[in-house]
Amino acid sequence: MNANDSVPMVQMLSPEGDFAVPKNYAEYGSYIERLTEEDFLKFYRDMARCRRFDNEATALQRQGQLGLWIPAIGQEAAQIGSGYGVGHNDHIFPSYREHGVAITHGVELMSILKMLRGVNHGGWNPDETRFHLYGIVLGSQVLHATGYAMGVKFDGKVATGNKADDLAVISYFGDGATAEGDISESFLFAANTQSPIVFFCQNNQWAISSPTASQTRVPLYRRGEGFGVPGIRIDGNDVLASYAVTAKHMDDARQGAGPYMIEALTYRIGAHTSSDDPTKYRTDEEVAYWTARDPLKRFEVFLRRQGIGEDFFEEVAEAGEKLASEIREATFALKTPEMDEMFKHVYSEPHPVIDEQLDWLKRYEASFGGEN
């Protein structure tokens, strides 16, 4: 199953929903102590919200309303936990599957659907959330994040002692992206400049159809060691471990400790994208093994043991159905953008070649006669 049980891993919430902070990872326990019951409920609401959004978006894509969909089912704990571990001043550079992290930082969910329907230039304004645009080109976002973190360090916004000014950067990527040279270059530059960045790898164990075992001879959290980037593995299906470890190392980065890597061992329950058929390369037994370790079910067991009643879970389910109805209605109501929209924002200043191309397209469209 490639669970790599022999590899040390931070886990606070077992698959059976039992909570404990391991003695050898006690440094992370204080971050859990900060959490209130309302925080726990928020984590669950957002994990469930992400799951329901994901299922509805998959249906919309199958009905021809989206050009593509990238599901994150099974990875909600890694994303919601780490997302809430990121500070109010930090910057986030996602890959293309971080819908849960987007939820934790106020990105409007319809903006993700607009991007994947192809009606705008990226979906949302990063200046409003510090959540940068999805990195569709594999690994490129990690270079962007490292460059940003280097700039933060050069600007002296690290370890100033003023929490209102200090900031760090986090970048998300998958196990497949670790095989890209971009990731190694990012480790090198981040380590040499001791830049404030956390590299967060969601190891969902399949780079499309290639298993992690075929890509590396060592656990991925050790990938940065040779460059000077220490790392740790966490149970990516444990929302509490994901939160605590991310929060701790983001704090460290802001205080000048330099780069760090977190490998969240999780599993992609669904397809790589809506263009993929995982039944061609995965066994039913493997999927069943990981489905039984569903992060949502695990956290639900924990909450029920804390005395959270059925009313709460019914409320969450109702909110999910309302969300699904709203995004479905909004998606069907989307208009086709004017054709000149695709020529905007290509360059920061007007460019004669862009103007020439727009003029040609207008003439081409007009040659058919009638309405465009």
C-alpha positions as CSV (number, residue, x, y, z in Angstrom):
1,M,0.0,0.0,0.0
2,N,3.1,2.2,0.1
3,A,2.2,3.5,3.6
4,N,5.9,3.3,4.6
5,D,5.1,2.4,8.2
6,S,8.7,2.3,9.1
7,V,9.3,6.0,8.4
8,P,8.9,8.3,11.4
9,M,5.8,10.4,11.1
10,V,4.0,13.0,13.2
11,Q,0.5,11.7,14.0
12,M,-1.8,13.0,16.7
13,L,-5.1,11.6,15.5
14,S,-5.0,7.9,14.7
15,P,-7.2,6.3,12.0
16,E,-9.5,5.2,14.8
17,G,-9.9,8.8,16.0
18,D,-7.7,8.4,19.1
19,F,-5.8,11.6,20.1
20,A,-2.4,11.8,21.6
21,V,0.7,13.9,21.2
22,P,3.8,11.6,20.8
23,K,6.5,12.3,23.4
24,N,9.1,12.7,20.7
25,Y,7.0,15.4,19.0
26,A,6.0,17.3,22.1
27,E,7.1,20.6,20.6
28,Y,4.0,20.5,18.4
29,G,1.6,19.9,21.3
30,S,1.5,23.5,22.4
31,Y,-0.1,24.4,19.1
32,I,-3.0,22.0,19.7
33,E,-3.4,23.5,23.2
34,R,-4.2,26.8,21.6
35,L,-7.2,25.4,19.7
36,T,-10.7,25.8,21.1
37,E,-13.8,23.8,20.4
38,E,-14.8,26.4,17.8
39,D,-11.5,25.8,16.0
40,F,-12.2,22.1,15.8
41,L,-15.7,22.7,14.4
42,K,-14.3,25.2,11.9
43,F,-11.8,22.5,10.7
44,Y,-14.5,20.0,10.2
45,R,-16.9,22.4,8.5
46,D,-14.2,23.4,6.0
47,M,-13.1,19.9,5.3
48,A,-16.7,18.9,4.6
49,R,-17.2,22.1,2.6
50,C,-14.2,21.2,0.5
51,R,-15.4,17.6,-0.1
52,R,-18.9,18.8,-1.1
53,F,-17.5,21.4,-3.4
54,D,-15.2,18.9,-5.0
55,N,-18.0,16.4,-5.7
56,E,-20.2,19.1,-7.2
57,A,-17.4,20.4,-9.4
58,T,-16.8,16.9,-10.7
59,A,-20.4,16.6,-11.7
60,L,-20.3,20.0,-13.4
61,Q,-17.3,19.0,-15.4
62,R,-19.0,15.8,-16.5
63,Q,-21.9,17.9,-17.7
64,G,-19.7,20.0,-19.9
65,Q,-19.7,23.1,-17.6
66,L,-15.9,23.0,-16.8
67,G,-13.1,22.4,-19.2
68,L,-11.2,20.4,-16.5
69,W,-11.5,19.5,-12.8
70,I,-8.7,18.5,-10.4
71,P,-10.2,16.7,-7.4
72,A,-8.7,16.8,-3.9
73,I,-10.9,14.2,-2.3
74,G,-8.9,12.4,0.5
75,Q,-6.5,15.3,1.0
76,E,-8.8,17.7,2.9
77,A,-7.0,17.3,6.3
78,A,-3.6,18.1,4.8
79,Q,-5.0,21.2,3.2
80,I,-7.4,22.6,5.9
81,G,-4.9,21.9,8.7
82,S,-1.9,23.5,7.0
83,G,-4.0,26.3,5.6
84,Y,-5.0,27.4,9.1
85,G,-1.4,27.0,10.2
86,V,-0.4,29.8,7.9
87,G,-0.2,33.3,9.5
88,H,-2.2,36.4,8.7
89,N,0.8,38.0,7.0
90,D,2.2,35.0,5.1
91,H,2.0,34.3,1.4
92,I,0.8,31.1,-0.2
93,F,1.9,29.7,-3.6
94,P,-0.4,26.8,-4.5
95,S,-0.2,24.1,-7.1
96,Y,-3.5,23.3,-8.9
97,R,-5.3,21.1,-6.3
98,E,-5.3,23.4,-3.2
99,H,-9.0,24.0,-3.0
100,G,-9.0,23.4,0.8
101,V,-6.2,25.9,1.4
102,A,-8.1,28.4,-0.7
103,I,-11.1,27.9,1.6
104,T,-9.0,28.7,4.7
105,H,-7.9,32.0,3.2
106,G,-11.2,33.4,1.9
107,V,-10.9,32.7,-1.8
108,E,-14.4,32.6,-3.3
109,L,-15.0,29.1,-4.5
110,M,-16.7,30.3,-7.7
111,S,-13.5,32.0,-8.7
112,I,-11.9,28.5,-8.9
113,L,-14.6,27.3,-11.2
114,K,-14.4,30.4,-13.4
115,M,-10.7,29.7,-13.9
116,L,-11.4,26.0,-14.8
117,R,-14.2,27.1,-17.1
118,G,-11.8,29.5,-18.8
119,V,-13.7,32.7,-18.5
120,N,-11.0,34.8,-16.9
121,H,-7.2,35.2,-16.4
122,G,-6.8,33.2,-13.2
123,G,-9.8,33.4,-11.0
124,W,-9.0,35.7,-8.2
125,N,-6.9,38.7,-7.1
126,P,-3.9,37.4,-5.0
127,D,-3.5,40.9,-3.5
128,E,-6.8,40.4,-1.6
129,T,-5.9,37.1,0.0
130,R,-2.1,36.5,-0.2
131,F,-3.2,33.2,-1.9
132,H,-1.5,33.4,-5.3
133,L,-2.8,32.0,-8.5
134,Y,-2.8,28.2,-9.2
135,G,0.4,26.9,-10.7
136,I,-0.7,24.9,-13.7
137,V,2.9,24.3,-14.9
138,L,4.2,21.6,-12.7
139,G,6.7,22.9,-10.1
140,S,6.9,26.5,-11.4
141,Q,5.0,27.8,-8.3
142,V,7.8,26.6,-6.0
143,L,10.3,28.7,-7.9
144,H,8.0,31.7,-7.7
145,A,7.5,31.1,-3.9
146,T,11.2,30.8,-3.3
147,G,11.9,34.0,-5.2
148,Y,9.3,35.8,-3.2
149,A,10.8,34.4,0.1
150,M,14.2,35.6,-1.0
151,G,12.8,39.0,-1.5
152,V,11.2,38.9,1.9
153,K,14.6,38.1,3.4
154,F,16.4,40.8,1.4
155,D,13.8,43.4,2.5
156,G,14.5,42.6,6.1
157,K,11.0,41.3,7.0
158,V,12.2,38.3,8.9
159,A,13.0,38.1,12.7
160,T,12.4,41.8,13.3
161,G,10.6,41.0,16.5
162,N,7.5,42.7,15.2
163,K,4.9,40.0,14.4
164,A,2.8,42.6,12.5
165,D,5.7,42.9,10.0
166,D,7.4,39.6,9.8
167,L,6.2,37.2,7.2
168,A,6.9,33.8,5.7
169,V,6.0,31.9,2.5
170,I,4.6,28.5,2.0
171,S,4.4,26.6,-1.3
172,Y,2.4,23.5,-2.1
173,F,3.4,20.7,-4.5
174,G,2.8,17.0,-5.0
175,D,5.1,14.0,-4.9
176,G,5.4,14.0,-8.7
177,A,6.7,17.6,-8.7
178,T,9.6,16.6,-6.5
179,A,11.1,14.9,-9.6
180,E,11.2,18.3,-11.4
181,G,14.4,20.3,-11.4
182,D,12.5,23.3,-10.3
183,I,12.0,21.8,-6.9
184,S,15.8,21.1,-6.4
185,E,16.6,24.6,-7.6
186,S,14.2,26.0,-5.1
187,F,15.8,24.0,-2.3
188,L,19.2,25.3,-3.3
189,F,18.3,29.0,-3.4
190,A,16.2,28.9,-0.3
191,A,18.9,27.2,1.7
192,N,21.7,29.4,0.5
193,T,19.8,32.5,1.3
194,Q,18.1,31.1,4.5
195,S,14.8,32.4,3.1
196,P,11.6,32.1,5.2
197,I,9.8,29.4,3.3
198,V,8.0,26.1,4.1
199,F,7.9,23.6,1.3
200,F,4.7,21.6,1.8
201,C,4.6,18.4,-0.2
202,Q,1.2,16.5,-0.4
203,N,2.4,13.0,-1.1
204,N,-0.8,11.5,-2.4
205,Q,1.3,8.6,-3.7
206,W,0.5,8.9,-7.4
207,A,2.1,11.2,-10.0
208,I,-0.8,10.6,-12.4
209,S,0.0,6.9,-13.1
210,S,3.5,6.8,-11.6
211,P,3.7,5.6,-7.9
212,T,6.0,7.4,-5.5
213,A,8.1,4.2,-5.1
214,S,9.2,4.6,-8.7
215,Q,10.3,8.2,-8.3
216,T,12.5,8.1,-5.2
217,R,14.7,5.8,-3.1
218,V,14.3,7.9,0.1
219,P,11.3,9.3,1.9
220,L,10.3,12.6,0.2
221,Y,10.8,14.7,3.4
222,R,14.5,14.0,3.1
223,R,14.7,15.3,-0.5
224,G,15.9,18.7,0.7
225,E,18.6,17.5,3.1
226,G,21.5,17.6,0.6
227,F,20.7,21.2,-0.1
228,G,20.4,22.2,3.6
229,V,16.6,22.0,3.9
230,P,15.6,19.8,6.9
231,G,12.2,18.1,6.8
232,I,9.6,16.0,8.5
233,R,6.8,13.6,7.5
234,I,3.3,14.0,8.9
235,D,0.2,12.0,8.7
236,G,-1.6,14.0,6.0
237,N,-5.0,12.5,6.9
238,D,-4.6,14.0,10.4
239,V,-5.9,17.6,10.4
240,L,-4.4,18.3,13.8
241,A,-0.9,17.2,12.9
242,S,-1.1,19.1,9.7
243,Y,-2.1,22.3,11.5
244,A,0.4,22.0,14.4
245,V,3.4,21.2,12.3
246,T,2.7,23.8,9.7
247,A,2.0,26.5,12.3
248,K,5.2,25.7,14.2
249,H,7.5,25.8,11.1
250,M,5.9,28.9,9.7
251,D,6.6,30.6,13.0
252,D,10.2,29.3,12.8
253,A,10.6,30.7,9.3
254,R,9.3,34.1,10.3
255,Q,11.8,34.1,13.2
256,G,14.8,33.4,10.8
257,A,15.2,29.7,11.0
258,G,15.3,29.4,7.2
259,P,13.5,26.9,4.9
260,Y,11.8,23.7,6.0
261,M,10.0,20.8,4.2
262,I,6.9,19.1,5.3
263,E,5.8,15.9,3.6
264,A,2.1,15.1,4.2
265,L,1.5,11.4,3.6
266,T,-2.0,11.2,2.2
267,Y,-3.9,9.6,-0.7
268,R,-5.7,10.8,-3.8
269,I,-9.0,8.9,-3.6
270,G,-10.2,10.1,-7.0
271,A,-8.6,10.6,-10.3
272,H,-5.6,12.9,-11.0
273,T,-7.9,15.1,-13.0
274,S,-11.2,14.6,-14.8
275,S,-9.2,13.4,-17.8
276,D,-7.7,10.5,-15.9
277,D,-8.9,6.9,-15.2
278,P,-7.1,5.7,-12.1
279,T,-8.6,2.2,-12.5
280,K,-6.0,1.6,-15.2
281,Y,-3.1,1.7,-12.7
282,R,-4.5,1.3,-9.1
283,T,-6.0,-1.7,-7.4
284,D,-9.3,-1.8,-5.7
285,E,-7.6,-3.1,-2.5
286,E,-5.3,0.0,-2.4
287,V,-8.2,2.4,-2.7
288,A,-10.2,0.6,-0.1
289,Y,-7.2,0.7,2.3
290,W,-7.0,4.4,2.1
291,T,-10.7,5.1,1.9
292,A,-10.9,3.4,5.4
293,R,-8.5,6.1,6.5
294,D,-10.7,8.9,5.3
295,P,-9.7,12.2,7.1
296,L,-13.2,13.4,7.4
297,K,-14.5,10.3,9.1
298,R,-11.5,10.2,11.4
299,F,-12.1,13.7,12.6
300,E,-15.8,13.1,12.9
301,V,-15.1,10.2,15.3
302,F,-12.8,12.5,17.3
303,L,-15.4,15.3,17.5
304,R,-18.2,12.9,18.6
305,R,-16.0,11.7,21.4
306,Q,-15.6,15.4,22.5
307,G,-19.4,15.5,22.9
308,I,-20.3,17.1,19.6
309,G,-23.9,16.1,18.8
310,E,-25.7,15.0,15.7
311,D,-27.2,18.5,15.2
312,F,-23.8,19.9,14.2
313,F,-23.2,17.2,11.6
314,E,-26.7,17.7,10.2
315,E,-26.1,21.4,10.0
316,V,-22.8,20.8,8.1
317,A,-24.5,18.4,5.7
318,E,-27.3,21.0,5.0
319,A,-24.7,23.7,4.4
320,G,-23.0,21.5,1.9
321,E,-26.2,20.9,-0.1
322,K,-26.9,24.7,-0.1
323,L,-23.3,25.3,-1.3
324,A,-23.7,22.7,-4.1
325,S,-27.0,24.3,-5.2
326,E,-25.5,27.8,-5.2
327,I,-22.4,27.0,-7.2
328,R,-24.4,24.9,-9.7
329,E,-26.8,27.8,-10.3
330,A,-23.9,30.3,-10.5
331,T,-22.0,28.1,-12.9
332,F,-24.9,27.7,-15.3
333,A,-25.4,31.5,-15.2
334,L,-21.8,32.3,-16.3
335,K,-21.6,34.2,-19.5
336,T,-19.1,33.8,-22.3
337,P,-16.6,36.6,-22.0
338,E,-16.0,39.1,-24.8
339,M,-13.3,37.8,-27.2
340,D,-11.0,40.8,-26.5
341,E,-10.8,39.7,-22.9
342,M,-8.1,37.2,-23.7
343,F,-5.8,39.9,-25.0
344,K,-6.0,42.0,-21.9
345,H,-3.2,41.9,-19.2
346,V,-0.8,39.9,-21.5
347,Y,1.7,42.7,-21.1
348,S,1.7,45.5,-18.5
349,E,1.8,48.1,-21.3
350,P,0.0,48.2,-24.6
351,H,1.8,46.1,-27.2
352,P,1.4,46.5,-31.0
353,V,1.5,42.7,-31.7
354,I,-1.3,42.1,-29.3
355,D,-3.3,44.9,-31.0
356,E,-2.6,43.3,-34.4
357,Q,-3.7,39.9,-33.2
358,L,-7.0,41.2,-31.8
359,D,-7.7,43.1,-35.0
360,W,-7.1,39.9,-37.0
361,L,-9.4,37.9,-34.8
362,K,-12.2,40.5,-35.1
363,R,-11.9,40.4,-38.9
364,Y,-11.8,36.6,-39.0
365,E,-15.0,36.4,-36.8
366,A,-16.7,39.0,-39.0
367,S,-15.9,37.0,-42.1
368,F,-18.6,34.4,-41.1
369,G,-21.3,37.1,-40.9
370,G,-24.1,37.3,-38.4
371,E,-23.6,37.5,-34.6
372,N,-20.3,36.5,-33.0
